[in-house]
Amino acid sequence: MSEEQLRQLITSNAKAISALTNLANEVIPRIDEMQRQINNMQRDSVETKRHIDDTTADIRELMLENQRILRYLENIVNREN
């Protein structure tokens, strides 16, 4: 390989490395932002699940209370008959 061909190869490689570096500088911040968004979505999902679990527990408690009230009322009605 001649000296000129080596220079051209080195120049070509340098341009390719520069282009890849520029591309990486554009892509990496986007990936970082996407990771932040995913983390936020996961955190929101966990908070939503906690809220749903709390609400489900409240509903379960209300259902039990309603059953107790219903039994109480049925007992009152049965006593009157």
KAPE-V476995 format. One record per pair of residues at least 24 apart in sequence whose C-alpha atoms are under 10 Angstrom apart, sorted by sequence separation. I is the first residue (numbers start at 1). GAP is how many residues later the second one is. If there is no record, write none. Layout:
i=I gap=GAP
i=I gap=GAP
//
This chain:
none
//
